[in-house]
């Protein structure tokens, strides 16, 4: 086994190796028909090495299972892992054929095809997981590395959340160690139960420096698990600075893009999530006539005005004073609406019972610069959802 630190530094200096990897990946996906590719995004060599240094060891008997990104295979081989100890799950037929019939395949690397066609064929009752496990002959002590499928083409797939969650569970069944990329949806039930509360979780690395050229709303991280030692703590850090936190595993832990805003929710205190509400109808579903004034958009943050239309059914927050903000966040808009208004699906309301409570709440929200704070706390995409607002505790006496 080569010296990992030496190789990592060497690779960072050798642009020729980086170019070689890019050329090989380009050749691997030369086909114009990429519709069956379940994971079409490439990753930079240096990012791969920064992940692998946590799991590649001098234990020559270790076997590696690589999910989808072939860059991990090339870097493992460069680090001295022989191909006969690598199993590669290929995400496209081009990749499958080239690796099966190429040098790595001839040297003993096993390749398994898992593209969209395979997934659809075995998707009933989640049989695709059993398909992969059968292909692996029941082996469950791999070092698993790579990238699970959570995006398709240039956006978020309708089924990506479901398949992403199931891949997390699958890897937990297959790995004695694991280091892989996944969506940074820290507030999701699967992420909490399968990773944050996992006794073998060692590290979560939030990707403040983006690894993929994908939709800006898709945020990622990678996790490190090691079944050799249980712990009730784990390390949390980002991939752009040397700072890190040692955190106690808890279902109430609230991770953030900015380490200074990581916290544990105090369930004895109210938070903005307790005030959170939105409508049921999209703007396109509102009739434009009826008894309720329904807020549909906030408009510019420089004015107090907002847009509304009429509807006979959408009455969410009618009778309540409220602060309104867009469901899809990132902007500066934060406004007040009176009890005569309701809100549509794409508008979030923080509702209270009286004008006095509203005035205190709005003043406090302006003091803490709520829109900026939400951007610092946000990890799972642009939504100002209830989970995000729940990260912000209310001071005593506001409500």
Buried (B, 14 or more C-beta within 10 A) or exposed (E): BEEBEEBBEBBBEEEEBBEEBBEBBEEBBEEEEEEBBBBBBBBBBEBBBBBBBBBBEEEEEBBBBBBBBBBBBBBBBBBBBBBEBBBBBBBBBBBBBBBBEBEBBEEEBBBBBBBBEBBEEBBEEBEBBEBBBEBBEEEEEBBBBBBBBBBBEEEBBEEBBEBBBBBBEBBBEBBBBBBBBBBBBBBBEBBBBBBBBBEBBBBBBBBBEEBBEBBEBBBBBBBBBBBEEEBEEBBBBBBEEEEBBEBEBEEEBBBBBBBEBBBEBEEEEBBBBBBBBBBEBEBEEBEEEBEBBBBBBBBEEEEEEBEBBBBEBBBBBBEBBBBBBBBBBBBBBBBBBEBEBBBBBBBBBBBBEEEEBBEBBBEBBEEEEBBEBBBEBBBBBBBBBBBBBBBBBBEEEBB
